[in-house]
C-alpha cells in the first residue's frame, strides 16, 4: 500500500449511523419479542429430537399399498384446480381492467376496484376454503369456489400491472376512431397484454394445484381430506406416501405448465 | 419493461387453418372445465344456490363480536405475525449464503446442487411441512415458525441467486485484480450490490409468510387460522367476522408498511 503514499484516497461516503442503529435495534427487538412470543427454545428442540426421530422412523418406509386409494382424491384435486382457475381466470379480467390506472373509466371505479382487489388478496386461500365450506357445505364445490376467489386475487393483481405498462397509442387510436370504452379494451388493451394473461393464468393454475392439495384439511375436498384422516390416525407411513405422491405430481404438472408457457410466449 | 409488439398485419401471410391454436386451446380448456364441473358435482342448480347460501352465512356475520376480537383474535394475529417474523429471519439467515453459492456466475458447480435443493424445498407447501414439525417440536407456534422458515429458504435462495447472477461483474474482477480473495470479492463487490434487492425479497416473503402463518393454525401450529376454524366449526359467526375483519386490517397495514419500505430500499 506504500505505492499509494502520495495519492489521497477518495473519502468514503459518510454513514448514517443513527439510521443503522435504529434499524438494527428494531430488528433485534422484533426478533427477541417474536422469539419469546412463540416459545422459541433450542432446549425444547433438542429434547424433542428423540420424539422426532421416532416419528421419522415410523413414517418410513412409505406405505405403497395405499397408492391406489389416492387416485380418485388426487383427480378431485385436479378438477378443483381446473374449475377454480377457469372461473377465477374469467372473473379476473374485468377486475384487472378496472384496476389498471390507465384503462379504468374514472377515478372512483379505479379506487374501489383497487381496494376490493387488495382486500381479496389479504385473506389466504384456506380462509376462503373455510368460509365456503361453511356456506355451501363440505366438499369439492367449496374448494373450487375458494380457489376461484384466490385466482381472481392472484391474476388481477399481476395482470393489472401488465395492463398499466401497455402502449397507450393503440387504445387512443381506437378511441379517436370513435370506438367505445368497451371496444377500446377489447381490441387494443387486452390483445397487447394477452401473453401476460396466459402466463399468469398458468401460474395461477400451478398455485391452485398446490393450494387444492391442502384444501381438504378444512374439509374442502381433494387429496387433503385423506391426508387429514391419516394424520389424525397417526398413520405416518401413509402420510409420507401422500406427500411424496403429491410432490411428484406437482413437479410433473409444473413441468407441463412450464412447457406450455414457453410455447405460448 | 418494454411493451409487447402490437399485432403486425402482414398481407403476404397465408391464412392459417380455420381452427387456430388459440381456438383449439380454448376448446380443450372448455372441455376440461365441463368435465371437472361434472366430476365435482357442481350442477347448474347448485350454482344458482351458491350466492344465496353465501349471502345467508354473511348475514349471520352481523353484529360483529369485537369484544371477542380484541381479547382472543388480536393475540392470535400477533402470534401469526411473530411466527412469520421468526420464519422469515430463519430463512433470511440460511438463504443469504445459499444465494451466493447458488449463483451460476460465481460458483458454477455448487450452484447446480444448491438450485436443485431449493427447488425441492419450494415444492412443499408450508402446511405439509408443519404436519411433520408439529409432532417433532410439539403443538404450537414454534412448529409453525420452523415450517415457514424451511419452506421460505427455497424461494429466497432462488430469488437471491437470480439477483446475484444479474449483477455487474466488473467490481468483482476489480477486487480480484487488486489481489483480493474470493471471500473479499464477495464481501466488497457482491454483497453491497445485491443486498438492497435481497432485502426487498425478504420483506416481500415476510408479507407472504404472514398469510401462510395465518393458515397454519389449521394443523395446530399456532396463529389465527385455528381460531377461525373453531369459530366457524361451532358456528359462532359473529366471532368469525371479528377474525376476518381484524386479519384484513392487520394484513393490509403490514402490506402497506412493508411495500413502502421495499420501494425506499430499491430506490436507495
Interface residues (C-beta under 8 A of the other chain):
Chain A: X30 X31 X33 X34 X35 X37 X38 X39 X40 X41 X44 X45 X48 X49 X51 X52 X55 X59 X75 X76 X78 X79 X80 X82 X83 X86 X118 X119 X122 X123 X124 X125 X126 X127 X130 X131 X132 X133 X134 X135 X136 X139 X140 X141 X144 X145 X165 X166 X167 X170 X191 X192 X193 X195 X196 X210 X211 X213 X214 X217 X218 X221 X227 X231 X239 X243 X246 X247 X250 X251
Chain B: X1 X3 X4 X6 X7 X29 X32 X33 X35 X36 X37 X39 X40 X41 X42 X46 X49 X50 X53 X54 X56 X57 X78 X79 X81 X82 X83 X85 X86 X89 X123 X124 X125 X127 X128 X131 X132 X135 X136 X137 X138 X140 X141 X142 X144 X145 X211 X212 X214 X215 X218 X219 X222 X225 X228 X229 X232 X235 X244 X247 X248 X251 X252 X255
